Amino acid sequence: MRLALAALLLAAAPAWGQGTDKAPAGSGAWLPRGTAELKVLDKVRAQSSSLSIKTGTSGTSGSLTITVRGCFVRPPDQPADSTAFLDIQDSRPTGTGFRGWMLTNAPALNQMQHPIYDVRVVACR
């Protein structure tokens, strides 16, 4: 079920890692929320931190600036899941960025490739 949902979301996106901050295609079941709960892992220091970022605003963790462009949840009568459209920039000269959707129940489906940090969507509230 999750794999089919993820395939539907990715098939509707214009390109891998790019897209729009509007609700996913076929989104009659996705409900907008105002705040994304994120978990950031510093893999070098083995430390994690939690961030709560309102939609349309940015937060920082280490050298990362994370902007939440959209945050959506499934309605109560469907399997629980959240998805957020994130724009992540690294202030280091050699740092990599990320722009795209991340799903709570399928974090490996579209993840940021970074040597120091892992970012996960925990929930949308």
Backbone as CSV, one residue per row, in Angstrom:
resi,resn,N_x,N_y,N_z,CA_x,CA_y,CA_z,C_x,C_y,C_z
1,MET,0.820,-1.183,0.000,0.000,0.000,0.000,0.868,1.251,0.000
2,ARG,1.871,1.302,0.910,2.751,2.462,0.974,3.543,2.624,-0.312
3,LEU,4.009,1.508,-0.864,4.787,1.566,-2.087,3.941,2.097,-3.239
4,ALA,2.683,1.695,-3.302,1.788,2.183,-4.352,1.541,3.674,-4.189
5,LEU,1.367,4.134,-2.954,1.169,5.560,-2.695,2.412,6.343,-3.088
6,ALA,3.572,5.842,-2.710,4.818,6.525,-3.035,5.019,6.588,-4.550
7,ALA,4.699,5.501,-5.248,4.829,5.497,-6.707,3.887,6.516,-7.335
8,LEU,2.678,6.632,-6.803,1.727,7.613,-7.309,2.247,9.029,-7.110
9,LEU,2.785,9.313,-5.925,3.324,10.645,-5.651,4.497,10.975,-6.562
10,LEU,5.394,10.014,-6.743,6.567,10.274,-7.571,6.221,10.372,-9.046
11,ALA,5.265,9.594,-9.507,4.866,9.663,-10.908,4.242,11.007,-11.243
12,ALA,3.622,11.639,-10.270,2.965,12.916,-10.502,3.942,14.088,-10.453
13,ALA,5.128,13.890,-9.886,6.103,14.981,-9.775,6.750,15.235,-11.131
14,PRO,7.077,16.501,-11.461,7.704,16.826,-12.730,9.046,16.149,-12.927
15,ALA,9.858,16.051,-11.884,11.156,15.387,-11.974,11.570,14.973,-10.575
16,TRP,12.459,13.981,-10.490,12.921,13.490,-9.204,13.598,14.603,-8.435
17,GLY,13.171,14.849,-7.181,13.780,15.854,-6.337,13.347,17.271,-6.659
18,GLN,12.532,17.452,-7.698,12.025,18.770,-8.038,10.523,18.700,-7.935
19,GLY,9.886,19.818,-8.060,8.441,19.767,-8.060,7.825,21.025,-7.529
20,THR,6.688,20.846,-6.982,5.893,21.958,-6.506,5.569,21.753,-5.049
21,ASP,5.264,22.837,-4.371,4.919,22.736,-2.959,3.424,22.586,-2.755
22,LYS,2.676,22.364,-3.822,1.238,22.113,-3.727,1.017,20.670,-3.289
23,ALA,-0.192,20.369,-2.867,-0.514,19.011,-2.414,-0.199,18.009,-3.516
24,PRO,0.239,16.807,-3.144,0.554,15.780,-4.131,-0.631,15.497,-5.055
25,ALA,-0.319,15.080,-6.285,-1.360,14.775,-7.265,-2.317,13.733,-6.713
26,GLY,-3.568,13.837,-7.091,-4.562,12.912,-6.559,-4.717,13.138,-5.067
27,SER,-4.573,14.377,-4.651,-4.451,14.676,-3.232,-5.777,14.900,-2.529
28,GLY,-6.864,14.409,-3.059,-8.132,14.585,-2.386,-8.102,14.072,-0.955
29,ALA,-7.188,13.156,-0.661,-7.117,12.576,0.667,-6.091,13.262,1.562
30,TRP,-5.243,14.118,1.024,-4.209,14.779,1.825,-4.744,16.081,2.404
31,LEU,-4.521,16.299,3.693,-5.002,17.489,4.397,-3.826,18.390,4.762
32,PRO,-3.903,19.683,4.461,-2.786,20.580,4.779,-2.643,20.802,6.281
33,ARG,-1.416,20.951,6.724,-1.103,21.254,8.114,-0.103,22.408,8.138
34,GLY,0.021,23.061,9.276,0.818,24.272,9.365,2.242,24.122,9.870
35,THR,2.572,22.974,10.451,3.901,22.817,11.049,4.464,21.434,10.746
36,ALA,5.744,21.401,10.379,6.442,20.136,10.145,7.349,19.844,11.334
37,GLU,7.264,18.623,11.832,8.153,18.147,12.885,9.240,17.340,12.195
38,LEU,10.509,17.764,12.347,11.630,17.119,11.672,12.632,16.594,12.685
39,LYS,13.360,15.568,12.290,14.465,15.037,13.077,15.718,15.156,12.211
40,VAL,16.763,15.791,12.762,18.033,15.967,12.049,19.098,15.197,12.817
41,LEU,19.803,14.315,12.106,20.872,13.533,12.710,22.204,14.030,12.180
42,ASP,23.097,14.415,13.096,24.473,14.742,12.748,25.232,13.425,12.842
43,LYS,25.589,12.846,11.704,26.208,11.525,11.670,27.648,11.539,12.183
44,VAL,28.313,12.681,12.138,29.692,12.781,12.615,29.738,12.815,14.134
45,ARG,28.871,13.600,14.748,28.840,13.750,16.205,27.896,12.757,16.889
46,ALA,27.122,12.021,16.104,26.135,11.074,16.634,25.145,11.771,17.558
47,GLN,24.669,12.948,17.113,23.693,13.713,17.879,22.486,13.992,17.007
48,SER,21.312,13.889,17.604,20.101,14.220,16.858,19.424,15.414,17.506
49,SER,18.704,16.143,16.689,17.935,17.280,17.196,16.571,17.281,16.527
50,SER,15.602,17.819,17.226,14.247,17.925,16.697,13.971,19.378,16.346
51,LEU,13.309,19.575,15.215,12.923,20.907,14.776,11.431,20.930,14.519
52,SER,10.811,22.031,14.855,9.413,22.275,14.547,9.388,23.553,13.713
53,ILE,9.042,23.420,12.421,9.112,24.558,11.496,7.747,24.782,10.868
54,LYS,7.256,26.002,10.964,5.973,26.344,10.363,6.103,26.402,8.848
55,THR,5.037,26.023,8.157,5.016,26.067,6.702,5.284,27.490,6.229
56,GLY,6.195,27.623,5.265,6.549,28.926,4.725,7.691,29.603,5.449
57,THR,8.210,28.975,6.498,9.330,29.551,7.233,10.514,28.591,7.224
58,SER,11.646,29.066,7.781,12.877,28.281,7.798,13.369,28.069,9.213
59,GLY,14.151,27.008,9.376,14.820,26.712,10.630,16.231,26.268,10.312
60,THR,17.107,26.284,11.302,18.489,25.871,11.079,18.878,24.758,12.033
61,SER,19.777,23.937,11.547,20.390,22.889,12.353,21.801,22.709,11.798
62,GLY,22.792,23.024,12.600,24.169,22.975,12.111,24.337,23.934,10.951
63,SER,24.871,23.439,9.851,25.072,24.283,8.670,23.878,24.239,7.714
64,LEU,22.805,23.546,8.104,21.631,23.421,7.235,20.593,24.498,7.527
65,THR,20.010,25.024,6.467,18.840,25.884,6.561,17.706,25.125,5.887
66,ILE,16.666,24.819,6.630,15.561,24.000,6.141,14.312,24.857,6.038
67,THR,13.751,24.944,4.834,12.518,25.686,4.602,11.409,24.687,4.293
68,VAL,10.305,24.802,5.008,9.145,23.936,4.774,8.202,24.674,3.830
69,ARG,7.996,24.119,2.643,7.129,24.730,1.636,5.702,24.217,1.719
70,GLY,5.515,23.017,2.238,4.183,22.430,2.380,4.253,21.237,3.314
71,CYS,3.146,20.975,4.008,3.093,19.858,4.942,1.662,19.309,4.935
72,PHE,1.515,18.007,4.722,0.205,17.391,4.557,0.126,16.071,5.310
73,VAL,-1.096,15.713,5.746,-1.350,14.435,6.425,-2.530,13.741,5.756
74,ARG,-2.631,12.436,6.011,-3.780,11.668,5.547,-4.933,11.884,6.516
75,PRO,-6.181,11.775,6.057,-7.312,11.910,6.985,-7.375,10.720,7.950
76,PRO,-8.099,10.872,9.041,-8.146,9.827,10.070,-8.666,8.475,9.587
77,ASP,-9.478,8.447,8.528,-10.035,7.181,8.062,-9.097,6.435,7.109
78,GLN,-7.873,6.933,6.912,-6.891,6.283,6.044,-5.626,5.993,6.853
79,PRO,-4.730,5.156,6.314,-3.491,4.862,7.051,-2.714,6.147,7.348
80,ALA,-2.227,6.252,8.566,-1.520,7.466,8.989,-0.244,7.665,8.173
81,ASP,-0.026,8.886,7.707,1.192,9.252,6.990,1.251,10.765,6.900
82,SER,2.441,11.280,6.771,2.671,12.707,6.582,3.660,12.868,5.440
83,THR,3.579,14.006,4.764,4.545,14.331,3.728,4.820,15.825,3.778
84,ALA,6.056,16.184,3.538,6.445,17.593,3.560,7.315,17.893,2.351
85,PHE,7.120,19.078,1.778,7.970,19.550,0.689,9.024,20.448,1.329
86,LEU,10.293,20.013,1.249,11.384,20.706,1.921,12.386,21.276,0.931
87,ASP,12.933,22.423,1.285,14.024,23.053,0.547,15.163,23.195,1.550
88,ILE,16.228,22.402,1.362,17.329,22.362,2.320,18.594,22.888,1.657
89,GLN,19.222,23.865,2.294,20.470,24.443,1.802,21.554,24.256,2.865
90,ASP,22.783,23.982,2.398,23.935,23.845,3.280,24.822,25.068,3.096
91,SER,25.183,25.738,4.188,25.989,26.955,4.101,27.470,26.676,3.844
92,ARG,27.886,25.424,3.969,29.287,25.094,3.675,29.522,25.162,2.168
93,PRO,30.708,25.599,1.743,30.983,25.715,0.304,30.840,24.396,-0.462
94,THR,31.156,23.287,0.194,31.060,21.984,-0.473,29.768,21.256,-0.141
95,GLY,28.875,21.931,0.566,27.633,21.302,1.008,26.658,21.053,-0.133
96,THR,25.861,20.019,0.032,24.839,19.686,-0.948,23.476,20.133,-0.432
97,GLY,22.554,20.340,-1.339,21.209,20.753,-0.972,20.186,19.699,-1.336
98,PHE,18.946,20.003,-1.066,17.840,19.096,-1.373,16.587,19.937,-1.593
99,ARG,15.781,19.532,-2.554,14.478,20.152,-2.775,13.536,19.050,-3.246
100,GLY,12.513,18.766,-2.431,11.570,17.731,-2.814,10.696,17.278,-1.657
101,TRP,9.875,16.255,-1.952,8.953,15.683,-0.974,9.661,14.624,-0.155
102,MET,9.349,14.585,1.145,9.771,13.493,2.029,8.526,12.949,2.709
103,LEU,8.423,11.623,2.746,7.300,10.951,3.388,7.733,10.363,4.726
104,THR,6.865,10.472,5.724,7.167,9.933,7.042,7.330,8.416,6.998
105,ASN,6.428,7.729,6.328,6.439,6.263,6.319,7.370,5.647,5.290
106,ALA,8.013,6.457,4.458,8.950,5.938,3.465,10.126,6.906,3.321
107,PRO,10.918,7.089,4.393,11.986,8.083,4.354,13.072,7.795,3.322
108,ALA,13.307,6.536,2.998,14.357,6.204,2.035,13.926,6.440,0.594
109,LEU,12.656,6.669,0.374,12.147,6.852,-0.982,12.723,8.092,-1.650
110,ASN,12.832,9.173,-0.920,13.377,10.418,-1.469,14.107,11.120,-0.333
111,GLN,15.366,10.757,-0.147,16.114,11.302,0.967,17.235,12.216,0.496
112,MET,17.672,13.077,1.385,18.780,13.974,1.099,20.086,13.184,1.197
113,GLN,20.916,13.294,0.182,22.230,12.649,0.190,23.239,13.650,0.728
114,HIS,23.656,13.492,1.973,24.565,14.433,2.612,25.581,13.660,3.446
115,PRO,26.861,14.058,3.418,27.870,13.304,4.173,27.772,13.468,5.693
116,ILE,27.144,14.541,6.162,27.102,14.796,7.602,25.709,14.615,8.196
117,TYR,24.669,15.043,7.488,23.329,15.093,8.064,22.340,14.153,7.390
118,ASP,21.437,13.625,8.207,20.231,12.947,7.736,19.055,13.777,8.239
119,VAL,18.069,13.978,7.388,16.873,14.726,7.768,15.660,13.834,7.520
120,ARG,14.765,13.745,8.466,13.550,12.943,8.367,12.333,13.768,8.777
121,VAL,11.221,13.514,8.123,9.948,14.100,8.525,9.332,13.175,9.562
122,VAL,9.041,13.701,10.738,8.426,12.912,11.806,6.914,13.018,11.722
123,ALA,6.395,14.241,11.515,4.960,14.448,11.460,4.648,15.852,10.932
124,CYS,3.417,16.039,10.546,2.891,17.353,10.221,1.746,17.625,11.195
125,ARG,1.743,18.778,11.774,0.731,19.120,12.773,0.079,20.440,12.428
